């Protein structure tokens, strides 16, 4: 099965030099830590009763999100993942996560229950 490219606007053009513009071809640039506004949520649903911290609000490239996730997982000594614009940290470490993010210059605070 082939992947369909998402072409916007023009369906047909008679211009021989016309180039189609594809959506989502540019990845958003990573904002500096002082401009990031991160929220740390705690979640138990859909995780087999286990607790996880979800960090939302990161604006930037996937590589930068993964490096921040790796930094947090290493400092806390726990597992987790970084995907879909969120960082998931296993366990309940909200206070420590806020401290670590503030020490790196990120604006962060606890959110949710």
MDAnalysis code that builds the backbone (N, CA, C; Angstrom):
import MDAnalysis as mda
import numpy as np

u = mda.Universe.empty(339, n_residues=113, atom_resindex=np.repeat(np.arange(113), 3), trajectory=True)
u.add_TopologyAttr("name", ["N", "CA", "C"] * 113)
u.add_TopologyAttr("resid", np.arange(1, 114))
u.add_TopologyAttr("resname", ["UNK", "UNK", "UNK", "UNK", "UNK", "UNK", "UNK", "UNK", "UNK", "UNK", "UNK", "UNK", "UNK", "UNK", "UNK", "UNK", "UNK", "UNK", "UNK", "UNK", "UNK", "UNK", "UNK", "UNK", "UNK", "UNK", "UNK", "UNK", "UNK", "UNK", "UNK", "UNK", "UNK", "UNK", "UNK", "UNK", "UNK", "UNK", "UNK", "UNK", "UNK", "UNK", "UNK", "UNK", "UNK", "UNK", "UNK", "UNK", "UNK", "UNK", "UNK", "UNK", "UNK", "UNK", "UNK", "UNK", "UNK", "UNK", "UNK", "UNK", "UNK", "UNK", "UNK", "UNK", "UNK", "UNK", "UNK", "UNK", "UNK", "UNK", "UNK", "UNK", "UNK", "UNK", "UNK", "UNK", "UNK", "UNK", "UNK", "UNK", "UNK", "UNK", "UNK", "UNK", "UNK", "UNK", "UNK", "UNK", "UNK", "UNK", "UNK", "UNK", "UNK", "UNK", "UNK", "UNK", "UNK", "UNK", "UNK", "UNK", "UNK", "UNK", "UNK", "UNK", "UNK", "UNK", "UNK", "UNK", "UNK", "UNK", "UNK", "UNK", "UNK"])
u.atoms.positions = np.array([
    [0.845, -1.166, 0.000],
    [0.000, 0.000, 0.000],
    [0.894, 1.233, 0.000],
    [0.616, 2.200, -0.842],
    [1.436, 3.407, -0.930],
    [0.909, 4.487, 0.003],
    [1.831, 5.319, 0.475],
    [1.447, 6.447, 1.324],
    [1.004, 7.593, 0.438],
    [-0.090, 8.236, 0.802],
    [-0.578, 9.383, 0.052],
    [0.050, 10.646, 0.610],
    [0.530, 11.510, -0.284],
    [1.066, 12.789, 0.134],
    [-0.082, 13.780, 0.210],
    [-0.042, 14.638, 1.167],
    [-1.108, 15.593, 1.390],
    [-0.801, 16.869, 0.608],
    [-1.391, 17.007, -0.575],
    [-1.167, 18.164, -1.430],
    [-2.239, 19.199, -1.118],
    [-1.815, 20.452, -0.946],
    [-2.774, 21.493, -0.606],
    [-3.043, 22.402, -1.789],
    [-4.258, 22.860, -1.882],
    [-4.613, 23.897, -2.843],
    [-4.800, 23.423, -4.264],
    [-3.760, 23.463, -5.071],
    [-3.843, 23.268, -6.508],
    [-4.045, 21.797, -6.848],
    [-5.001, 21.542, -7.741],
    [-5.221, 20.186, -8.222],
    [-4.540, 19.989, -9.569],
    [-4.550, 21.036, -10.404],
    [-3.963, 20.949, -11.737],
    [-3.420, 22.313, -12.131],
    [-2.265, 22.331, -12.809],
    [-1.679, 23.580, -13.265],
    [-1.105, 23.387, -14.663],
    [-1.261, 24.400, -15.510],
    [-0.694, 24.353, -16.863],
    [0.725, 24.894, -16.904],
    [1.208, 25.447, -15.808],
    [2.562, 25.984, -15.743],
    [3.559, 24.816, -15.683],
    [4.503, 24.721, -16.663],
    [5.439, 23.591, -16.657],
    [6.458, 23.655, -15.510],
    [6.647, 24.810, -14.895],
    [7.601, 24.956, -13.798],
    [6.944, 24.903, -12.417],
    [5.667, 24.542, -12.373],
    [4.931, 24.529, -11.109],
    [5.420, 23.389, -10.214],
    [5.587, 23.684, -8.910],
    [5.960, 22.682, -7.913],
    [4.844, 22.596, -6.873],
    [4.403, 21.386, -6.583],
    [3.385, 21.199, -5.558],
    [3.959, 21.496, -4.185],
    [3.137, 22.076, -3.322],
    [3.528, 22.337, -1.938],
    [2.908, 21.259, -1.059],
    [3.735, 20.535, -0.352],
    [3.250, 19.466, 0.514],
    [3.135, 19.977, 1.934],
    [2.073, 19.536, 2.643],
    [1.862, 19.929, 4.034],
    [2.821, 19.178, 4.936],
    [3.216, 19.829, 5.997],
    [4.003, 19.164, 7.024],
    [5.426, 18.852, 6.622],
    [5.951, 19.494, 5.601],
    [7.300, 19.192, 5.184],
    [8.344, 19.833, 6.101],
    [7.986, 20.905, 6.809],
    [8.918, 21.569, 7.714],
    [8.609, 21.189, 9.153],
    [9.671, 20.885, 9.884],
    [9.523, 20.588, 11.290],
    [9.693, 21.889, 12.064],
    [8.920, 22.058, 13.117],
    [8.946, 23.297, 13.876],
    [10.270, 23.420, 14.627],
    [10.818, 24.617, 14.637],
    [12.070, 24.876, 15.343],
    [11.835, 24.797, 16.855],
    [12.852, 24.357, 17.563],
    [12.767, 24.225, 19.012],
    [12.928, 25.594, 19.670],
    [11.988, 25.913, 20.539],
    [12.066, 27.157, 21.298],
    [13.122, 27.020, 22.387],
    [13.765, 28.121, 22.786],
    [14.717, 28.046, 23.902],
    [13.988, 27.673, 25.191],
    [14.717, 27.105, 26.163],
    [14.064, 26.651, 27.401],
    [13.265, 27.733, 28.127],
    [13.703, 28.994, 28.060],
    [12.993, 30.049, 28.770],
    [11.604, 30.305, 28.180],
    [11.403, 29.959, 26.905],
    [10.116, 30.195, 26.250],
    [9.209, 28.976, 26.278],
    [9.729, 27.831, 26.692],
    [8.912, 26.623, 26.797],
    [8.037, 26.721, 28.039],
    [6.804, 26.254, 27.930],
    [5.885, 26.248, 29.068],
    [5.397, 24.812, 29.242],
    [6.088, 24.049, 30.069],
    [5.805, 22.626, 30.226],
    [4.878, 22.375, 31.397],
    [3.990, 21.404, 31.225],
    [3.045, 20.993, 32.266],
    [3.296, 19.519, 32.580],
    [3.329, 19.187, 33.866],
    [3.566, 17.815, 34.288],
    [2.276, 17.264, 34.872],
    [1.732, 16.242, 34.212],
    [0.504, 15.580, 34.630],
    [0.847, 14.224, 35.231],
    [-0.040, 13.707, 36.075],
    [0.105, 12.350, 36.593],
    [-1.080, 11.544, 36.070],
    [-0.814, 10.319, 35.656],
    [-1.869, 9.512, 35.040],
    [-1.735, 8.054, 35.474],
    [-2.878, 7.432, 35.747],
    [-2.913, 6.014, 36.096],
    [-3.781, 5.210, 35.129],
    [-4.590, 5.890, 34.340],
    [-5.514, 5.204, 33.439],
    [-4.762, 4.550, 32.285],
    [-5.249, 3.423, 31.845],
    [-4.738, 2.689, 30.684],
    [-3.283, 2.261, 30.858],
    [-2.830, 2.108, 32.088],
    [-1.447, 1.715, 32.323],
    [-1.370, 0.537, 33.293],
    [-2.422, -0.222, 33.395],
    [-2.422, -1.391, 34.263],
    [-2.276, -1.053, 35.730],
    [-2.784, 0.095, 36.157],
    [-2.707, 0.502, 37.544],
    [-1.404, 1.172, 37.927],
    [-0.454, 1.237, 37.020],
    [0.839, 1.872, 37.294],
    [0.722, 3.385, 37.098],
    [1.553, 4.120, 37.816],
    [1.553, 5.575, 37.745],
    [2.589, 6.042, 36.733],
    [2.229, 7.071, 35.972],
    [3.164, 7.654, 35.006],
    [3.003, 9.168, 35.017],
    [4.105, 9.866, 34.766],
    [4.091, 11.320, 34.623],
    [4.125, 11.638, 33.141],
    [3.268, 12.551, 32.709],
    [3.215, 12.975, 31.318],
    [3.631, 14.445, 31.278],
    [4.640, 14.757, 30.478],
    [5.104, 16.129, 30.324],
    [4.635, 16.618, 28.966],
    [3.768, 17.629, 28.983],
    [3.172, 18.157, 27.752],
    [3.580, 19.609, 27.558],
    [3.453, 20.068, 26.308],
    [3.683, 21.477, 26.013],
    [5.019, 21.763, 25.369],
    [5.815, 20.733, 25.068],
    [7.117, 20.959, 24.441],
    [6.917, 21.360, 22.989],
    [7.571, 22.422, 22.559],
    [7.478, 22.901, 21.178],
    [8.857, 22.795, 20.566],
    [8.979, 21.920, 19.564],
    [10.268, 21.780, 18.926],
    [10.429, 20.481, 18.180],
    [11.667, 20.182, 17.835],
    [12.000, 19.003, 17.054],
    [11.935, 17.734, 17.905],
    [11.679, 16.628, 17.240],
    [11.581, 15.339, 17.914],
    [12.905, 14.970, 18.595],
    [14.036, 15.286, 17.958],
    [15.344, 14.951, 18.536],
    [15.561, 15.675, 19.869],
    [15.134, 16.933, 19.944],
    [15.289, 17.704, 21.177],
    [14.371, 17.174, 22.271],
    [13.168, 16.752, 21.884],
    [12.235, 16.149, 22.835],
    [12.829, 14.864, 23.397],
    [13.417, 14.044, 22.523],
    [14.010, 12.784, 22.963],
    [15.218, 13.021, 23.868],
    [16.024, 14.044, 23.568],
    [17.190, 14.320, 24.418],
    [16.759, 14.817, 25.797],
    [15.698, 15.631, 25.868],
    [15.185, 16.069, 27.163],
    [14.615, 14.877, 27.931],
    [13.903, 13.996, 27.240],
    [13.378, 12.787, 27.872],
    [14.484, 11.899, 28.412],
    [15.556, 11.748, 27.640],
    [16.688, 10.939, 28.083],
    [17.357, 11.558, 29.308],
    [17.500, 12.878, 29.315],
    [18.070, 13.569, 30.474],
    [17.253, 13.273, 31.732],
    [15.924, 13.402, 31.633],
    [15.062, 13.176, 32.792],
    [15.116, 11.719, 33.253],
    [15.048, 10.792, 32.304],
    [15.077, 9.367, 32.663],
    [16.398, 8.999, 33.332],
    [17.500, 9.562, 32.856],
    [18.807, 9.274, 33.439],
    [18.916, 9.828, 34.849],
    [18.490, 11.078, 35.043],
    [18.578, 11.710, 36.366],
    [17.682, 11.015, 37.390],
    [16.509, 10.535, 36.936],
    [15.569, 9.899, 37.853],
    [15.816, 8.404, 37.992],
    [16.536, 7.802, 37.056],
    [16.806, 6.370, 37.104],
    [15.583, 5.524, 36.838],
    [14.732, 5.981, 35.921],
    [13.495, 5.260, 35.599],
    [13.366, 5.118, 34.090],
    [12.339, 4.403, 33.662],
    [12.067, 4.235, 32.242],
    [11.043, 5.235, 31.766],
    [10.828, 5.225, 30.460],
    [9.841, 6.121, 29.875],
    [10.030, 6.216, 28.383],
    [9.348, 7.162, 27.773],
    [9.465, 7.355, 26.327],
    [9.172, 8.806, 25.984],
    [9.536, 9.172, 24.745],
    [9.276, 10.520, 24.254],
    [8.729, 10.391, 22.842],
    [7.437, 10.684, 22.675],
    [6.818, 10.596, 21.359],
    [5.558, 11.448, 21.321],
    [5.137, 11.816, 20.130],
    [3.919, 12.604, 19.917],
    [3.910, 13.911, 20.714],
    [5.070, 14.521, 20.889],
    [5.142, 15.795, 21.596],
    [5.021, 15.681, 23.096],
    [5.098, 14.458, 23.649],
    [4.983, 14.236, 25.085],
    [6.146, 13.387, 25.574],
    [6.496, 13.586, 26.826],
    [7.483, 12.743, 27.486],
    [6.746, 11.980, 28.580],
    [6.882, 10.666, 28.580],
    [6.244, 9.820, 29.587],
    [7.337, 9.266, 30.489],
    [7.208, 9.506, 31.790],
    [8.157, 9.021, 32.795],
    [7.403, 8.070, 33.717],
    [7.937, 6.870, 33.904],
    [7.287, 5.885, 34.758],
    [7.461, 6.256, 36.225],
    [6.407, 6.084, 37.010],
    [6.456, 6.376, 38.437],
    [5.910, 7.763, 38.745],
    [5.901, 8.102, 40.044],
    [5.401, 9.407, 40.483],
    [6.585, 10.257, 40.940],
    [7.101, 11.085, 40.041],
    [8.264, 11.922, 40.314],
    [8.000, 13.381, 39.956],
    [6.756, 13.839, 40.107],
    [6.424, 15.186, 39.649],
    [7.277, 16.272, 40.288],
    [7.492, 16.198, 41.584],
    [8.281, 17.232, 42.270],
    [9.718, 17.258, 41.755],
    [10.316, 16.087, 41.599],
    [11.692, 16.016, 41.109],
    [11.784, 16.478, 39.659],
    [10.777, 16.145, 38.850],
    [10.775, 16.562, 37.439],
    [10.710, 18.081, 37.347],
    [9.865, 18.704, 38.156],
    [9.762, 20.169, 38.157],
    [11.107, 20.786, 38.536],
    [11.769, 20.235, 39.562],
    [13.074, 20.756, 39.983],
    [14.112, 20.623, 38.865],
    [14.152, 19.455, 38.213],
    [15.130, 19.236, 37.144],
    [14.883, 20.175, 35.965],
    [13.609, 20.350, 35.594],
    [13.292, 21.225, 34.462],
    [13.615, 22.685, 34.799],
    [13.332, 23.097, 36.020],
    [13.658, 24.470, 36.423],
    [15.167, 24.693, 36.444],
    [15.935, 23.678, 36.847],
    [17.393, 23.817, 36.865],
    [17.969, 23.939, 35.451],
    [17.271, 23.374, 34.455],
    [17.716, 23.490, 33.058],
    [17.175, 24.754, 32.392],
    [16.347, 25.534, 33.095],
    [15.862, 26.799, 32.568],
    [14.472, 26.743, 31.960],
    [13.784, 25.600, 32.042],
    [12.433, 25.471, 31.488],
    [11.414, 26.017, 32.483],
    [10.365, 26.666, 31.960],
    [9.235, 27.040, 32.806],
    [8.366, 25.804, 32.905],
    [8.128, 25.342, 34.129],
    [7.327, 24.129, 34.288],
    [6.548, 24.197, 35.590],
    [5.411, 23.504, 35.586],
    [4.641, 23.400, 36.817],
    [3.737, 22.180, 36.748],
    [3.295, 21.770, 37.927],
    [2.415, 20.609, 38.034],
    [1.023, 21.004, 37.558],
    [0.367, 20.065, 36.885],
    [-0.988, 20.307, 36.398],
    [-1.816, 19.053, 36.624],
    [-3.122, 19.198, 36.570],
    [-3.993, 18.040, 36.741],
    [-4.060, 17.610, 38.181],
    [-4.477, 16.346, 38.379],
    [-4.678, 15.834, 39.730],
    [-3.500, 15.246, 40.278],
])
